[in-house]
Amino acid sequence: MFAGGYLGKFLRLDLDTEQYREEELSAGLLKKYLGGRGVAAYLYYKELAAGVEPLSPENKLIFFTGPLTGLDLPATTKFQVATRSPETGSYLCSNSSGDLGPYLKRRGYDGLIIEGKARRPVYLAILKQGVVIKDASSLITLKTTETEKAIRDDLGDSNLAVMSAGPAAFNGVRFANIMVGDRSFGRGGAGLVMASKNLKAVVVSSAGSIPVADPDKIKAIGQKAAKNARETRRGHNLYGTNQYTEIMNELGCYSVHNFTTGVFKGIETINKDYVTEHYKVKSAACYRCPVACAQVCEVNEGEYKGMRSD
C-alpha cells in the first residue's frame, strides 16, 4: 500500500439488510484511476449493469475521495459521487466541497458505497465508536440545515460533518442535490437517488490525521501554496464567482430562465459591484481553503429582509 495519501479501504453499506463491511482497495487500482472521480467511475462501470434504473434499489451511490483529500494542504476538501442519474438515465459524476470528504478520510476510509433500499428512513453515522444506522423517520420533512442540527443534537456532538437530502429529494424532484453543509453535489439528481434509498443523511465525526510519506515536505508545500492562492485569487475573495457575471452576460452564455436565453436584462443589479455594495456581509471559506471565495450576503430591506446566504 501507499506510504500515505490513500488509506486502502472503503466502507460498503447494504441498506436492504442494514449491514456494512470494509473492503480493500488495491494499490494498482488507485494508481491506474488516479483521484476520487477515476476510482468512482471505475466502480460504477464494474458494479452497475446497463439496465439498472436510477431509482431502483440496484442503483448505487459511490462516494470517493482523492489522494489529497483531507491533507494539511490548501483546498483539500473535494470528494466525488458517481451514480445513475434520474435526469439522464446514465452516468452521473459530481463533486462537492464541505468537510465530509476530509472527515471520511480521517476516519479511515477512502470511499463509501451505498446500495439497496432501507425498509424505513435512516441515516448512517460513522463515528469514533463505530458505524451506526439510526432511524430518521422524524427527519424526512426537515430542510438540510434543520437535519444537521437535529442529528448533532441526537448524537450529542457538534463536531460532525453531515451530508443530507432535503424535502425536494423526498418529494421526487429529479434534479435534487445532496447537500454537504452549505455545499452540494449538484446537477443530475443525486439527492433523489439518496431519497429513493430511504437514506436521509450520512454523518461522519472528526478524527485524527492522514499518514503521509513526508510530513515536512507537505508542510512546506502547503505554506507556499496557501500564499500563492491568496495572492493570485484575490478577486475570488472579494467577489467570488460573481466576478464573471458581466463577462458571461456579454458573451450571451449566462444561464437565464433555465437557459432559454443567455442574457439577463438588468445585469447591473446583480453584478459583483452591486452585490458587494448592497448585500455582502463577509467572505467565507471551505475546509482548509485560504481563498475564501464564498460570499455571505444578506437582504437589508423589502419583502425578503433578513434572509442570508449562509
N, C-alpha and C positions, 0 to 999 in steps of 0.2 A: 504494500500500500504506500501511498504518498507520504512524505515526511510532514506534510501539512496541507492546509487548504481544504481538502476533502476529508470527510470522516469515514467514508467507505461503507455506509449503510443507510437505508431508508426505512420508513415505517409504512406498513400496508394495513389499512383498516377496511374490514368487510362489514358493511352496515347491515347486511342480511342477518348475520349471526352476532353482530356487535362484538366481534373478536378482532384482535390485531396481532401482527407479528413483525419482527425485524428481519430485513433481508439485506444481504451483502451486495455491494457494487464492485465489479472488477476494475482494477486499475486500467486494463485495456479499454474498457467501455468509456471510462472517464477521460482517457487520453484521446480517444477517437472522436467522441462527441463533446468537445470542449464546451463548458458552460451549461447553465440550467436549461436553456432553451434546446440545446442539442440533445441532452440526455432525455428530457421530457418528450421531445419529438420522436426519438428512437423508441421509447417505451410505448408511446401512443401507437406507432406503426406496428410494434410487436404484439401488443395486447388487445387492440381494438379491431374487430373484423369490419369489413366494409359495410355490412348491412346493419350495424348497430345504430339504433335510433337515439338521438341526442337526449331524450327524456326518459329513456328506458333504464332499468337498474343495471344493464350491461355496460352503459357508458361509464367512464371513469374521469375523475379529476386527478390530474397528475401534476403535483407541485414540485419544483426542483430549484435548488439554489445553485450558484456557480462557485468556482474556486475562491473568489474574493469576497463572497457574501459574508458579512459579519466580522470581517477582519478589522483591525485598528488602522484603517485607511479611509480617506475621504470617500463619501458617496458609495459605500459598500452595502447598500440597502436592497438592491433589486433581487427579486426571485420571479419564477415563471410558472405559468399554468398551461397545460395542454389538455384539451377535451374535444368532444364532438359538439359543434356549435348548434344551438337551437335556431339561430338565424339563417345559417347557410347549409346546415346538414353535413358539413365537412369539417376538416381540421381547423381548430382554433388555437392560436397561441397568443398569449397576452402576458405582460409583465406588470409588476407593481412595486412601488416603494413601500414605506412603512417599516415597522420593526419586527414583523412576524418572521420574515425570512431569516434575518440575523439571529433572532431568538431560537428558531428551529435549529439552525446550525450550531449555536452554542449549547443547545440541549442535547446535541449528539447525532443529529440526522441531517443528511444531505437533501432529503426529499420526503414527500408524503404522497402515497397513492390511496385514493378513496374510491371504493367500488360498492355496488349493491344499493339497497334502499332500506332505511331503518323502518321498523314497524310503527314507530312513534317519533315525534320530533325530538332530536337530540343535539347536543353539542359535544365536541371532542376536546378534552383538556390534556395537554402534555405537560406534566408538572414534575417537580423535583421528586415527589413520592411515587411517580409512575404515570401511566396512561389511564385516563378515566373517561368513560362515556356517561354523560349525565342527561337527564330528562330536560327538554327545552320546550315543553308544551306551553308554558306561560310566557314564552319569549316570542312566539311566532308573529304576533302583530306589532312587535316593537320595531322602531327605527333602529338603524345600526348603532347610532350613538347611545340610544337607550339600552340596547342589547349589551354593549360594552360595560356600561355602568352596572347593569343587573348581574352580569357574570362576575365582575370584580367584587361586588357585594356578596354574591353567593359563595365565592371561593375565599373571601376574606383577604384578597391580595390586590393591591393597586398596581403592582409592577408586572402587568400581564400584557402580552401582545394578542390582539384579537382580530380575526377576520370573520365577516358575517354577511349573510344575505338579508336584505330588508323586505318590507311589505310588498314592494313591486315584484320581487322574485317569487314570493309566495302567492301572488295574485296572477302569475303567469305571464309577466312582461318578458318578451323574448330577448330584449337587449339589456336585461337587468345585470348590474355589476356585482362583483364580490368586493365589499369594502374592507380595506385594511387600515383601520383608523380613519384618517381623512384622505387616504389614498385608495386606489382601486385597481382591480383587474377589469379594465374597460373593454368595450366592444365585444360582440359575439355572443353574449348571454351566458357567461359562466355562472352568474348568480342564479339564473333559472335552473341550470344543471344542479347546482348545490341544493336549491329548494326542492327539486324533484326527488332528491335522495332523502328528504326529511332531515337534512343537516342544516341547522341554523347557524352554527359558528364553529370555528377552530380556535383554540386558545393555547398559548404557549407561555410558560413562566420564564423569567430571566434565569440565566445560568452563567457559567464561567467563560473562559477564553477558548479560542480555537487554536490548536497547535500549528505552528509554522516552522519551516526549516531554519530560518534565520531571523529571529526577532529584532535584532539590531538593525538589519537592513530594512525590514518592514517599517520600523520607526523612522528611519532616515527618509525613506521614500514617502512616507505619509506626511512628514513635515514639509517636504519640498512640494508635494502635490497639492496640499492644502493652501500653501502660499500662492502657488500658481493659479489655482482655481479662484481664489478671492480676487486676485489682480485682473485676471482675464475675463471673468464673468461678473464684473461689477454691474453691468446693465441688468443681468438676471436678478441680482439682489435688489436693485432699485425698482424694477418694473415687472419682473417675471416674464413669462412668455407673451404677455400683453404688449411687450415692446415690438412685436411683429404684426400687431393687428392692422395698422395702417398699410404696411407693406403688402400683406396678404390681400387686403381690400383693393389696393391699387392694381394688383395682378389679376383681380377677378376670381380669386380662389379662396375667398373667405366663406366658411360654411354658414349659410343663412337659410332659414326655413328648410332644414333638412336637405341642404344643398340644391334646392330648387333655383337658387341664384347664388352667385359668388360675390355679390356686392351688397354691403349694408349701408343704407341711406341713414345718415346721422352718425357716421363713424366718429365724429368729433366728440360725441357724448360718451364713448366707451374706450377711447384710445388711452394710451399709457399716461399721458399728462393729465387728462381729465380724471381718470380713476384715482391716480396718485393724489391729486389735489382735493378731491371731494370725498373719497371713500377709504383710502388706505389707512390702516391702523399701525401695522408693523409688517416686517418680513419674518417668515418662519422657515425652518429647515427640516428636512427629513433626517433619518437616522445617520449620524456621523457626517453630515454634509456641511462643508464650510461656506457654501454659497448662499444658502437660504433664499431660494427664489420664490417660495410660496408667498402670495400677497394676501394678508389677512385684511379684509375690508368690512366696513360697517355702514349701513344706511342711516343717515342722520335726520331725515325728515320724510314726511309723506306717509303713505299707507303702510310701507314696509320698514318704518323707522325702528331701529334696534336690531334688525337682522344682521348677523355676522357670518363670515365665510369660514370661521374656524370651529 
